[in-house]
Structure formats: C-alpha cells, structure tokens
Amino acid sequence: MRTLPEKAEEFRRLHHGTTPLVLPNAWDVPSARIFEDAGFPAIATSSAGLMVSLGYPDGQAMPKREFLAAIGRIAGRLSVPLSADVVAGFGRGPREVARTVGRVLDAGAIGINLEDLDPAREGLFPVAAQVRKLRAIRELGASRGVPLVINARTDALRHSPGEHAERLREAIRRATAYRDAGADCVYPMGLTDAASIETFVAALSCPVNVMVRKGLPSLAELGRLGVKRVSFGPAASYATMGLLRRVGAEILEHGAFDSLVEGAITFDELNALAVPRPPAA
Amino acid sequence: MRTLPEKAEEFRRLHHGTTPLVLPNAWDVPSARIFEDAGFPAIATSSAGLMVSLGYPDGQAMPKREFLAAIGRIAGRLSVPLSADVVAGFGRGPREVARTVGRVLDAGAIGINLEDLDPAREGLFPVAAQVRKLRAIRELGASRGVPLVINARTDALRHSPGEHAERLREAIRRATAYRDAGADCVYPMGLTDAASIETFVAALSCPVNVMVRKGLPSLAELGRLGVKRVSFGPAASYATMGLLRRVGAEILEHGAFDSLVEGAITFDELNALAVPRPPAA
C-alpha cells in the first residue's frame, strides 16, 4: 500500500504527461473499482453522481458526515489515487473549508475539486475569498505533509456577466488567481470549443481540466490544444441512468430484456468490485 | 402519501394480475427512482447490487445498521411500494430475523425476500428452521398491522444434492412449506427452463417469482406458464457495470467518448432523481 503523500505525488505527475490524463468520475464503490480495473491510473468522484446516489441533490444539501463517509468507502477500496469533488468545501470561510479537506485526506483521497460558485445563491464567490480558501488548503496540505492536488474550478463562463469573450477573460482572471494561490490545475466549467480552450490554455501555463460532453474536441485534439486533464464530470451517471431508462422502456413497452442482459458483467465480477483489487502477481 | 399497510396491499395485488409483475431490482436512490419514473408499479432492492455499491460483498458482511440506512434512503424517495432483499434476515433465529424485518418496515419497505441459504456456510438451513422464521415474520407483520409481502426464496435447485429432478422436488417441497408458513410468493433461485417452471408453478398454487437471465423464456411465455413475478435480481447492476467497462475500454483504447455521451440523461434529470417524484397533476 502506498502512503497518501506517494499517491498525491503520483497523481500530480499524471497532470504533466505528454497526453491528457483521462480522469473518470465515479459515484460509488463499484463504479470507481470498475474504472480502476479498466486501467485508469486515477479516479475522481462526481459530486452530482455521488450525492444523487445517496438521495441528495448536487450541492451541499448532503450532510458533510455522510459525504465524507462516501469518500472513505470509495478510497478504501481503490489502489489508485482518488480525487474528491468537495463542491464549495462544505464551509463558509477558509478555516472551515480547509478542515473539510483535512477530513477528505483522512478519508483517503489525495486530490480535491473546489469550485467558486456559491451553492447557496448560485452566484460566484469574490475572487479574494476563493483565493483565501485555496491558500488555506495548500497550507493544510503542507502541514499534513500531503502534497494534495488542488483542482480549482471556476464557473465564470456560466455565471459572470457579459458576452462569451468577456466571460472567458473573467474565467482566465480567476483561474490565474487560483493558480497563484496554489492550485495545481484549473477547471473552467463550460469550456468546450477549441478556440476558447486554446486561448485559455495559453493564458494559464498550468494544467487545465476540461469536462467530457457531446461536441467536445476529440481526446487527440484536446492533447494538441495543451489540455492536461479530461474529466467525466457526472457523465457516467448520466450514461448509466440512460441505460436503465432504456431497460425500463424495452421491458414495459416490448416485454424484452435484451438491454438488461447483453454486455453485462457476472455476479462474481460484481462481487469482486466490493473489495480492493488483488495486488498484481 | 399512502400508508405502509396501503402500500403493502397494493404490492400484494400486483402479484395476482393476469400478466406477471415485472419487478426491477435497484441498488441506490437514482436506480430506484428512474425505474419508478419508467412506469414500474413497484421496486425491489438487489442485495448484491446494494451491498456492492456500498463496498460490501453480497451476503451479510455489511453491518445491519448500514443496510437499513440504505433501505431507508431508497424508500424515502419512492412513491411506489418497495420490497427489500434481506438475504437470510441478518440474524440467527426467528426472533432476530423478525426484528430485522420490523426495522425494514420502519425504513419504509413493505415487502421482503428471505432466502434459505445460510450465508455463513453456503448450505441450506433446515426447512423447519426456515419455516419458524417465516412464521415469525408473518406474526410481526400482523402485530404491526402491515400485511407485508413475503417472498420466500429457496436455493434448493443449486444447493441440495442429486440430479435436477431431485433438486426440483426438494425446491417444491421447501417452497410448499414456506407458502404454508405464510409466504405470499416463492422464489426458486435457478429456475429457468420452461418445463421446470411449469412443473413448479403447477405444484405451488401461489405466486412464483423467477429471475431474469439470458435464456429465460420471454415475458409472454412466462405469463403463459403461470409465473406471477419476474425480478431483475442484480441484472441491472451487471448491465450498468458492463456499460462502464465498455466506456473505459473505448476511451483507453480508442480515445473515444461515444458510449459515455450517447443515450445519457441530463444534469437536471439526474438531480431530480434525488427527491421524491412530484405528485401527478
């Protein structure tokens, strides 16, 4: 078993490869473990996926204690590094947010996503306030001896005023401040077109995360644009729920079970996902 | 909101229709809610699906407290009746098993599955011991005023000695005893071929549950054979994990995201699954 600092270092290295790190976001133990078995070198959680799976809408309606327990369950069954989406940090100020991140490290994760959208009012936090939180998290990591990977998300492209060009400038301004406060990677939510990605990456000179969605440039193209990390966001939850919806319609409308039994894994394969992967021989 | 007794009565009625009740087994809130939205009139849990999703192998390794919390989360977000697979009842004797079922009712479910395979030794419980548990559950329901639906599973087809015909006789003998002890429905695990299903149904004269699997007769044929309930077992978990495995292979081998973004639901649709369905207008 590697230590948390070793896992954090490994996760950081993955952000500096010649091709983008593809980071699948899971929401429970088997979704995380099946991605690990598929060969992904690190796993992240999706806040929407994880919270909805436990009966809470995305945001911070979920009690922090339940959230941390869920992160602990997943981290405890993974061998590869885990990054946790902590939304806005489950706290108001830098001290409270850093305390949340400390609990996330206790749970076994070595990376976090922190966003600058205030879930209470759907507006952006002031840059200075967000910077204080990021600095507090960086200091927390240093004091704990865990060089955790901070992915700083900005929602400026969706929630700041003006036209696209103006919003892009604001996203760059915010991401730059977050990088300078100690973020390892920045994540402009809603950045999807090649031209904007190129502009953003050129302005930042640090790893940039984009999220998979329909219409995003191909992985090869993203690599050429200088993107260093491509995450799923809640896409895998959307996809599996889409499958279950098709399963339901097929059975209720046609009495057929094909999409339920085709391409499925077995009982033993499912059961094996509940426990850590056996060490390679 | 209907009361537990009303939900239990409704669930019981669904076992006596002219076509089989198709009962999808879910494992968390959104898998249950998406099946409800698809139009299924009742939902069940899969023990393997639910337990693995929380990091425990199928069986009774999961702490009872966590198991009951998971049932409560799902029941609390459903409008239709929920049946819980309680494996062997999380207890040794009739009193302990009935206490578990009482907690399952407290959590909001109105049906249970109880199996006669001892998870501790992978052998069948004596019939008389299983009968005592079923009677205790029936009495618990009566004392609580909740006519819960008991689905008594027997694993005789897989775990009793002899050839298929001998095992089928043992499964019928056990299912008959369970029915007479108060089970509403019997569930011979591993019953899949039309001839055996026909024999079994004719011998029982009470609702019989079969589980979906590749090679099972069609739903229409199962209806002609007299089957009253067709459950998914862990099939939906197998199917979704199969999808995630394909997603992973497609991305890691081909750099493509098609199976991740095609046929998916949206963020708002996912988020809506965390809360009870709005009442019909």
Chai-1 contact restraints between the chains, C-beta under 6 A:
chainA,res_idxA,chainB,res_idxB,connection_type,confidence,min_distance_angstrom,max_distance_angstrom,comment,restraint_id
A,V22,B,I251,contact,1.0,0.0,6.0,A-B,restraint_1
A,D28,B,S53,contact,1.0,0.0,6.0,A-B,restraint_2
A,V29,B,G55,contact,1.0,0.0,6.0,A-B,restraint_3
A,P30,B,V52,contact,1.0,0.0,6.0,A-B,restraint_4
A,P30,B,M241,contact,1.0,0.0,6.0,A-B,restraint_5
A,I34,B,M241,contact,1.0,0.0,6.0,A-B,restraint_6
A,I34,B,L244,contact,1.0,0.0,6.0,A-B,restraint_7
A,I34,B,R245,contact,1.0,0.0,6.0,A-B,restraint_8
A,F35,B,G248,contact,1.0,0.0,6.0,A-B,restraint_9
A,A38,B,G248,contact,1.0,0.0,6.0,A-B,restraint_10
A,G39,B,L252,contact,1.0,0.0,6.0,A-B,restraint_11
A,V52,B,P30,contact,1.0,0.0,6.0,A-B,restraint_12
A,V52,B,L270,contact,1.0,0.0,6.0,A-B,restraint_13
A,V52,B,L273,contact,1.0,0.0,6.0,A-B,restraint_14
A,V52,B,A274,contact,1.0,0.0,6.0,A-B,restraint_15
A,S53,B,D28,contact,1.0,0.0,6.0,A-B,restraint_16
A,G55,B,V29,contact,1.0,0.0,6.0,A-B,restraint_17
A,G55,B,R73,contact,1.0,0.0,6.0,A-B,restraint_18
A,G55,B,R77,contact,1.0,0.0,6.0,A-B,restraint_19
A,G55,B,A274,contact,1.0,0.0,6.0,A-B,restraint_20
A,Y56,B,A274,contact,1.0,0.0,6.0,A-B,restraint_21
A,P57,B,N271,contact,1.0,0.0,6.0,A-B,restraint_22
A,P57,B,A274,contact,1.0,0.0,6.0,A-B,restraint_23
A,D58,B,N271,contact,1.0,0.0,6.0,A-B,restraint_24
A,R73,B,G55,contact,1.0,0.0,6.0,A-B,restraint_25
A,R77,B,G55,contact,1.0,0.0,6.0,A-B,restraint_26
A,V212,B,F257,contact,1.0,0.0,6.0,A-B,restraint_27
A,K214,B,V261,contact,1.0,0.0,6.0,A-B,restraint_28
A,L219,B,G255,contact,1.0,0.0,6.0,A-B,restraint_29
A,A220,B,G255,contact,1.0,0.0,6.0,A-B,restraint_30
A,A235,B,L260,contact,1.0,0.0,6.0,A-B,restraint_31
A,S237,B,L270,contact,1.0,0.0,6.0,A-B,restraint_32
A,Y238,B,A264,contact,1.0,0.0,6.0,A-B,restraint_33
A,Y238,B,I265,contact,1.0,0.0,6.0,A-B,restraint_34
A,Y238,B,L270,contact,1.0,0.0,6.0,A-B,restraint_35
A,A239,B,L260,contact,1.0,0.0,6.0,A-B,restraint_36
A,A239,B,A264,contact,1.0,0.0,6.0,A-B,restraint_37
A,T240,B,T240,contact,1.0,0.0,6.0,A-B,restraint_38
A,T240,B,L243,contact,1.0,0.0,6.0,A-B,restraint_39
A,M241,B,P30,contact,1.0,0.0,6.0,A-B,restraint_40
A,M241,B,I34,contact,1.0,0.0,6.0,A-B,restraint_41
A,M241,B,I265,contact,1.0,0.0,6.0,A-B,restraint_42
A,G242,B,G263,contact,1.0,0.0,6.0,A-B,restraint_43
A,G242,B,A264,contact,1.0,0.0,6.0,A-B,restraint_44
A,G242,B,I265,contact,1.0,0.0,6.0,A-B,restraint_45
A,L243,B,T240,contact,1.0,0.0,6.0,A-B,restraint_46
A,L243,B,L243,contact,1.0,0.0,6.0,A-B,restraint_47
A,L244,B,I34,contact,1.0,0.0,6.0,A-B,restraint_48
A,R245,B,I34,contact,1.0,0.0,6.0,A-B,restraint_49
A,G248,B,F35,contact,1.0,0.0,6.0,A-B,restraint_50
A,G248,B,A38,contact,1.0,0.0,6.0,A-B,restraint_51
A,I251,B,V22,contact,1.0,0.0,6.0,A-B,restraint_52
A,L252,B,G39,contact,1.0,0.0,6.0,A-B,restraint_53
A,G255,B,L219,contact,1.0,0.0,6.0,A-B,restraint_54
A,G255,B,A220,contact,1.0,0.0,6.0,A-B,restraint_55
A,F257,B,V212,contact,1.0,0.0,6.0,A-B,restraint_56
A,L260,B,A235,contact,1.0,0.0,6.0,A-B,restraint_57
A,L260,B,A239,contact,1.0,0.0,6.0,A-B,restraint_58
A,V261,B,K214,contact,1.0,0.0,6.0,A-B,restraint_59
A,G263,B,G242,contact,1.0,0.0,6.0,A-B,restraint_60
A,A264,B,Y238,contact,1.0,0.0,6.0,A-B,restraint_61
A,A264,B,A239,contact,1.0,0.0,6.0,A-B,restraint_62
A,A264,B,G242,contact,1.0,0.0,6.0,A-B,restraint_63
A,I265,B,Y238,contact,1.0,0.0,6.0,A-B,restraint_64
A,I265,B,M241,contact,1.0,0.0,6.0,A-B,restraint_65
A,I265,B,G242,contact,1.0,0.0,6.0,A-B,restraint_66
A,L270,B,V52,contact,1.0,0.0,6.0,A-B,restraint_67
A,L270,B,S237,contact,1.0,0.0,6.0,A-B,restraint_68
A,N271,B,P57,contact,1.0,0.0,6.0,A-B,restraint_69
A,N271,B,D58,contact,1.0,0.0,6.0,A-B,restraint_70
A,L273,B,V52,contact,1.0,0.0,6.0,A-B,restraint_71
A,A274,B,V52,contact,1.0,0.0,6.0,A-B,restraint_72
A,A274,B,G55,contact,1.0,0.0,6.0,A-B,restraint_73
A,A274,B,Y56,contact,1.0,0.0,6.0,A-B,restraint_74
A,A274,B,P57,contact,1.0,0.0,6.0,A-B,restraint_75
